[in-house]
Amino acid sequence: NVTDGWWEHNYLYATVTNPTEEILYDAEVVFALLDTAGNIICIESKSMYDEVGIMPGQSLMIRLDISSSFTEYYDEKGIVPASVDALAYVLKDVE
């Protein structure tokens, strides 16, 4: 629940680190929002496309907004979001 003055947002955050020796482009991040029992209650993804490169050994933070329709549903059903798992990957051509 992040308030920016007018609106309240619910975000999923993931830190993505490049462990390689080269700049990585086209990174994809998949987020899994989990409830208190560890069940997946939402899966979302974010693409960084080819305009964003992650330098070797560097990290960046990805923030993804959760739709208010999801949070309203969770409130109605008594579902409590508790944690986020994230997986970042880059597809590379093998030569």
OpenMM code with the backbone's topology and positions (N, CA, C; nanometers):
from openmm import Vec3, app, unit

residues = "ASN VAL THR ASP GLY TRP TRP GLU HIS ASN TYR LEU TYR ALA THR VAL THR ASN PRO THR GLU GLU ILE LEU TYR ASP ALA GLU VAL VAL PHE ALA LEU LEU ASP THR ALA GLY ASN ILE ILE CYS ILE GLU SER LYS SER MET TYR ASP GLU VAL GLY ILE MET PRO GLY GLN SER LEU MET ILE ARG LEU ASP ILE SER SER SER PHE THR GLU TYR TYR ASP GLU LYS GLY ILE VAL PRO ALA SER VAL ASP ALA LEU ALA TYR VAL LEU LYS ASP VAL GLU".split()
positions = [
    Vec3(0.0846, -0.1191, 0.0000),
    Vec3(0.0000, 0.0000, 0.0000),
    Vec3(0.0882, 0.1241, 0.0000),
    Vec3(0.1212, 0.1735, -0.1161),
    Vec3(0.2042, 0.2921, -0.1317),
    Vec3(0.1145, 0.4060, -0.1772),
    Vec3(0.1149, 0.5159, -0.1040),
    Vec3(0.0340, 0.6311, -0.1388),
    Vec3(0.1236, 0.7385, -0.1955),
    Vec3(0.0854, 0.7915, -0.3132),
    Vec3(0.1655, 0.8973, -0.3757),
    Vec3(0.0978, 1.0337, -0.3653),
    Vec3(0.0043, 1.0482, -0.2753),
    Vec3(-0.0652, 1.1755, -0.2566),
    Vec3(-0.2106, 1.1657, -0.2966),
    Vec3(-0.2371, 1.1088, -0.4144),
    Vec3(-0.3744, 1.0954, -0.4621),
    Vec3(-0.4201, 0.9508, -0.4679),
    Vec3(-0.3310, 0.8623, -0.5036),
    Vec3(-0.3686, 0.7234, -0.5283),
    Vec3(-0.2927, 0.6304, -0.4352),
    Vec3(-0.3522, 0.5152, -0.4116),
    Vec3(-0.2841, 0.4109, -0.3366),
    Vec3(-0.2495, 0.2989, -0.4342),
    Vec3(-0.1254, 0.2541, -0.4305),
    Vec3(-0.0785, 0.1487, -0.5201),
    Vec3(-0.0317, 0.0292, -0.4380),
    Vec3(-0.0454, -0.0875, -0.4960),
    Vec3(0.0094, -0.2101, -0.4388),
    Vec3(0.1097, -0.2636, -0.5391),
    Vec3(0.2346, -0.2755, -0.4959),
    Vec3(0.3421, -0.3135, -0.5860),
    Vec3(0.4018, -0.4484, -0.5497),
    Vec3(0.4511, -0.5170, -0.6520),
    Vec3(0.5396, -0.6318, -0.6362),
    Vec3(0.6786, -0.5813, -0.6716),
    Vec3(0.7775, -0.6147, -0.5903),
    Vec3(0.9154, -0.5713, -0.6138),
    Vec3(1.0053, -0.6922, -0.6327),
    Vec3(1.1033, -0.6786, -0.7217),
    Vec3(1.2056, -0.7815, -0.7384),
    Vec3(1.3371, -0.7135, -0.7736),
    Vec3(1.4434, -0.7595, -0.7123),
    Vec3(1.5770, -0.7138, -0.7475),
    Vec3(1.6349, -0.8125, -0.8473),
    Vec3(1.6813, -0.7605, -0.9618),
    Vec3(1.7393, -0.8443, -1.0666),
    Vec3(1.8875, -0.8118, -1.0756),
    Vec3(1.9713, -0.9158, -1.0659),
    Vec3(2.1161, -0.8993, -1.0706),
    Vec3(2.1725, -0.9758, -1.1902),
    Vec3(2.2651, -0.9141, -1.2595),
    Vec3(2.3330, -0.9772, -1.3719),
    Vec3(2.4612, -1.0432, -1.3202),
    Vec3(2.4650, -1.1761, -1.3116),
    Vec3(2.5839, -1.2447, -1.2607),
    Vec3(2.6882, -1.2752, -1.3679),
    Vec3(2.6632, -1.2330, -1.4914),
    Vec3(2.7534, -1.2670, -1.6017),
    Vec3(2.8572, -1.1577, -1.6244),
    Vec3(2.9415, -1.1793, -1.7254),
    Vec3(3.0451, -1.0836, -1.7638),
    Vec3(3.0030, -0.9974, -1.8827),
    Vec3(2.8777, -1.0089, -1.9257),
    Vec3(2.8314, -0.9317, -2.0406),
    Vec3(2.7042, -0.8535, -2.0060),
    Vec3(2.6741, -0.7531, -2.0859),
    Vec3(2.5507, -0.6770, -2.0685),
    Vec3(2.4340, -0.7650, -2.1127),
    Vec3(2.3310, -0.7741, -2.0298),
    Vec3(2.2145, -0.8554, -2.0630),
    Vec3(2.0974, -0.7656, -2.1017),
    Vec3(2.0414, -0.7912, -2.2198),
    Vec3(1.9236, -0.7201, -2.2689),
    Vec3(1.8046, -0.8152, -2.2719),
    Vec3(1.6860, -0.7601, -2.2872),
    Vec3(1.5622, -0.8385, -2.3026),
    Vec3(1.5288, -0.9241, -2.1809),
    Vec3(1.5601, -0.8774, -2.0626),
    Vec3(1.5285, -0.9540, -1.9419),
    Vec3(1.3781, -0.9590, -1.9196),
    Vec3(1.3314, -1.0718, -1.8736),
    Vec3(1.1914, -1.0933, -1.8367),
    Vec3(1.1894, -1.1284, -1.6879),
    Vec3(1.0904, -1.0766, -1.6180),
    Vec3(1.0747, -1.1098, -1.4767),
    Vec3(0.9334, -1.1628, -1.4555),
    Vec3(0.9219, -1.2781, -1.3921),
    Vec3(0.7931, -1.3370, -1.3580),
    Vec3(0.7780, -1.3290, -1.2062),
    Vec3(0.6662, -1.2718, -1.1634),
    Vec3(0.6364, -1.2550, -1.0214),
    Vec3(0.5268, -1.3526, -0.9810),
    Vec3(0.5421, -1.4176, -0.8664),
    Vec3(0.4372, -1.5013, -0.8087),
    Vec3(0.4053, -1.4441, -0.6710),
    Vec3(0.2836, -1.3944, -0.6550),
    Vec3(0.2381, -1.3433, -0.5261),
    Vec3(0.1805, -1.4599, -0.4475),
    Vec3(0.2274, -1.4764, -0.3246),
    Vec3(0.1887, -1.5903, -0.2412),
    Vec3(0.1073, -1.5449, -0.1205),
    Vec3(0.0145, -1.6307, -0.0775),
    Vec3(-0.0604, -1.6008, 0.0445),
    Vec3(0.0170, -1.6530, 0.1654),
    Vec3(-0.0417, -1.6446, 0.2832),
    Vec3(0.0282, -1.6845, 0.4065),
    Vec3(0.0574, -1.8338, 0.4114),
    Vec3(-0.0174, -1.9159, 0.3351),
    Vec3(0.0060, -2.0600, 0.3304),
    Vec3(0.1050, -2.0987, 0.2211),
    Vec3(0.1547, -2.0000, 0.1459),
    Vec3(0.2491, -2.0278, 0.0386),
    Vec3(0.1847, -2.0631, -0.0936),
    Vec3(0.0525, -2.0443, -0.1047),
    Vec3(-0.0185, -2.0706, -0.2296),
    Vec3(-0.0039, -1.9519, -0.3242),
    Vec3(0.0109, -1.9800, -0.4525),
    Vec3(0.0178, -1.8738, -0.5521),
    Vec3(-0.1221, -1.8146, -0.5691),
    Vec3(-0.1313, -1.6821, -0.5535),
    Vec3(-0.2603, -1.6150, -0.5710),
    Vec3(-0.2607, -1.5208, -0.6913),
    Vec3(-0.1456, -1.4978, -0.7492),
    Vec3(-0.1375, -1.4113, -0.8671),
    Vec3(-0.0017, -1.4322, -0.9342),
    Vec3(-0.0025, -1.4374, -1.0661),
    Vec3(0.1222, -1.4430, -1.1428),
    Vec3(0.1198, -1.3286, -1.2436),
    Vec3(0.2254, -1.2513, -1.2448),
    Vec3(0.2388, -1.1388, -1.3377),
    Vec3(0.3795, -1.1415, -1.3963),
    Vec3(0.3993, -1.0703, -1.5054),
    Vec3(0.5329, -1.0634, -1.5645),
    Vec3(0.5611, -0.9228, -1.6149),
    Vec3(0.6888, -0.8947, -1.6286),
    Vec3(0.7339, -0.7644, -1.6776),
    Vec3(0.8503, -0.7873, -1.7726),
    Vec3(0.8462, -0.7221, -1.8878),
    Vec3(0.9539, -0.7295, -1.9858),
    Vec3(1.0340, -0.6007, -1.9823),
    Vec3(1.1658, -0.6130, -1.9951),
    Vec3(1.2512, -0.4946, -2.0017),
    Vec3(1.2946, -0.4653, -2.1444),
    Vec3(1.2566, -0.5494, -2.2387),
    Vec3(1.2826, -0.5285, -2.3807),
    Vec3(1.4294, -0.5007, -2.4085),
    Vec3(1.4586, -0.4628, -2.5308),
    Vec3(1.5985, -0.4466, -2.5686),
    Vec3(1.6517, -0.3064, -2.5430),
    Vec3(1.5689, -0.2175, -2.4876),
    Vec3(1.6176, -0.0832, -2.4557),
    Vec3(1.6925, -0.0786, -2.3229),
    Vec3(1.6723, -0.1789, -2.2395),
    Vec3(1.7326, -0.1804, -2.1062),
    Vec3(1.8383, -0.2894, -2.0995),
    Vec3(1.9597, -0.2515, -2.0656),
    Vec3(2.0676, -0.3478, -2.0474),
    Vec3(2.1126, -0.3466, -1.9026),
    Vec3(2.1339, -0.4642, -1.8468),
    Vec3(2.1843, -0.4754, -1.7098),
    Vec3(2.3339, -0.5009, -1.7190),
    Vec3(2.4123, -0.4109, -1.6639),
    Vec3(2.5571, -0.4214, -1.6712),
    Vec3(2.6068, -0.5398, -1.5882),
    Vec3(2.7229, -0.5977, -1.6251),
    Vec3(2.7781, -0.7108, -1.5506),
    Vec3(2.7933, -0.6788, -1.4017),
    Vec3(2.7450, -0.7697, -1.3188),
    Vec3(2.7579, -0.7549, -1.1745),
    Vec3(2.6647, -0.6524, -1.1117),
    Vec3(2.5799, -0.5882, -1.1903),
    Vec3(2.4924, -0.4837, -1.1385),
    Vec3(2.3500, -0.5356, -1.1157),
    Vec3(2.2758, -0.4622, -1.0335),
    Vec3(2.1374, -0.4966, -1.0023),
    Vec3(2.0461, -0.3799, -1.0339),
    Vec3(1.9207, -0.4130, -1.0568),
    Vec3(1.8188, -0.3103, -1.0667),
    Vec3(1.6911, -0.3612, -1.0025),
    Vec3(1.6070, -0.2673, -0.9594),
    Vec3(1.4815, -0.3007, -0.8933),
    Vec3(1.3684, -0.2868, -0.9945),
    Vec3(1.2833, -0.3877, -0.9997),
    Vec3(1.1656, -0.3863, -1.0852),
    Vec3(1.0439, -0.3721, -0.9948),
    Vec3(0.9547, -0.2809, -1.0315),
    Vec3(0.8324, -0.2593, -0.9542),
    Vec3(0.7137, -0.2794, -1.0478),
    Vec3(0.6193, -0.3621, -1.0055),
    Vec3(0.5031, -0.3928, -1.0867),
    Vec3(0.3774, -0.3663, -1.0053),
    Vec3(0.2873, -0.2875, -1.0593),
    Vec3(0.1629, -0.2517, -0.9925),
    Vec3(0.0642, -0.3686, -0.9991),
    Vec3(0.0008, -0.4005, -0.8862),
    Vec3(-0.1046, -0.5018, -0.8824),
    Vec3(-0.2376, -0.4307, -0.9037),
    Vec3(-0.3192, -0.4824, -0.9924),
    Vec3(-0.4498, -0.4241, -1.0206),
    Vec3(-0.5366, -0.4204, -0.8951),
    Vec3(-0.6115, -0.3123, -0.8792),
    Vec3(-0.7005, -0.3000, -0.7632),
    Vec3(-0.8091, -0.4074, -0.7662),
    Vec3(-0.8421, -0.4608, -0.8841),
    Vec3(-0.9422, -0.5684, -0.8886),
    Vec3(-0.8921, -0.6927, -0.8151),
    Vec3(-0.7607, -0.7188, -0.8205),
    Vec3(-0.7043, -0.8301, -0.7449),
    Vec3(-0.7136, -0.8036, -0.5949),
    Vec3(-0.6715, -0.6862, -0.5525),
    Vec3(-0.6713, -0.6570, -0.4088),
    Vec3(-0.8124, -0.6540, -0.3523),
    Vec3(-0.9086, -0.6064, -0.4300),
    Vec3(-1.0482, -0.6085, -0.3856),
    Vec3(-1.0973, -0.7525, -0.3692),
    Vec3(-1.0610, -0.8389, -0.4627),
    Vec3(-1.0982, -0.9804, -0.4536),
    Vec3(-1.0361, -1.0444, -0.3298),
    Vec3(-0.9076, -1.0171, -0.3053),
    Vec3(-0.8419, -1.0727, -0.1869),
    Vec3(-0.9134, -1.0292, -0.0605),
    Vec3(-0.9502, -0.9021, -0.0528),
    Vec3(-1.0209, -0.8508, 0.0642),
    Vec3(-1.1558, -0.9213, 0.0825),
    Vec3(-1.2294, -0.9389, -0.0273),
    Vec3(-1.3600, -1.0049, -0.0215),
    Vec3(-1.3495, -1.1493, 0.0261),
    Vec3(-1.2466, -1.2193, -0.0171),
    Vec3(-1.2300, -1.3622, 0.0121),
    Vec3(-1.1445, -1.3888, 0.1356),
    Vec3(-1.0943, -1.2840, 0.2002),
    Vec3(-1.0105, -1.3030, 0.3184),
    Vec3(-0.8722, -1.3570, 0.2870),
    Vec3(-0.8245, -1.3352, 0.1654),
    Vec3(-0.6920, -1.3813, 0.1239),
    Vec3(-0.5897, -1.2758, 0.1640),
    Vec3(-0.4822, -1.3214, 0.2285),
    Vec3(-0.3795, -1.2282, 0.2750),
    Vec3(-0.2514, -1.2484, 0.1949),
    Vec3(-0.2171, -1.1534, 0.1061),
    Vec3(-0.0885, -1.1619, 0.0372),
    Vec3(0.0253, -1.1506, 0.1377),
    Vec3(0.1240, -1.2404, 0.1257),
    Vec3(0.2285, -1.2440, 0.2273),
    Vec3(0.3696, -1.2276, 0.1720),
    Vec3(0.3950, -1.2761, 0.0504),
    Vec3(0.5310, -1.2694, -0.0027),
    Vec3(0.5284, -1.2786, -0.1547),
    Vec3(0.6444, -1.2543, -0.2133),
    Vec3(0.6594, -1.2600, -0.3580),
    Vec3(0.7815, -1.3446, -0.3910),
    Vec3(0.7650, -1.4355, -0.4854),
    Vec3(0.8778, -1.5050, -0.5466),
    Vec3(0.8929, -1.4470, -0.6862),
    Vec3(1.0150, -1.4310, -0.7324),
    Vec3(1.0379, -1.3771, -0.8654),
    Vec3(1.1476, -1.4555, -0.9348),
    Vec3(1.1330, -1.4679, -1.0659),
    Vec3(1.2324, -1.5347, -1.1490),
    Vec3(1.2627, -1.4420, -1.2657),
    Vec3(1.3892, -1.4098, -1.2836),
    Vec3(1.4316, -1.3274, -1.3967),
    Vec3(1.5114, -1.4158, -1.4917),
    Vec3(1.4904, -1.3932, -1.6210),
    Vec3(1.5642, -1.4736, -1.7192),
    Vec3(1.5860, -1.3932, -1.8479),
    Vec3(1.6841, -1.4377, -1.9237),
    Vec3(1.7150, -1.3830, -2.0548),
    Vec3(1.7321, -1.4999, -2.1496),
    Vec3(1.6671, -1.4948, -2.2642),
    Vec3(1.6850, -1.5973, -2.3657),
    Vec3(1.8031, -1.5586, -2.4532),
    Vec3(1.8983, -1.6479, -2.4675),
    Vec3(2.0196, -1.6200, -2.5450),
    Vec3(2.0275, -1.7182, -2.6613),
    Vec3(2.0712, -1.6686, -2.7762),
    Vec3(2.0977, -1.7539, -2.8904),
    Vec3(2.2287, -1.8280, -2.8670),
    Vec3(2.2283, -1.9569, -2.8928),
    Vec3(2.3500, -2.0363, -2.8781),
    Vec3(2.4114, -2.0516, -3.0172),
    Vec3(2.5367, -2.0173, -3.0274),
    Vec3(2.6038, -2.0249, -3.1579),
    Vec3(2.6895, -2.1464, -3.1682),
] * unit.nanometer
topology = app.Topology()
chain = topology.addChain("A")
for resn in residues:
    res = topology.addResidue(resn, chain)
    for name in ("N", "CA", "C"):
        topology.addAtom(name, app.Element.getBySymbol(name[0]), res)
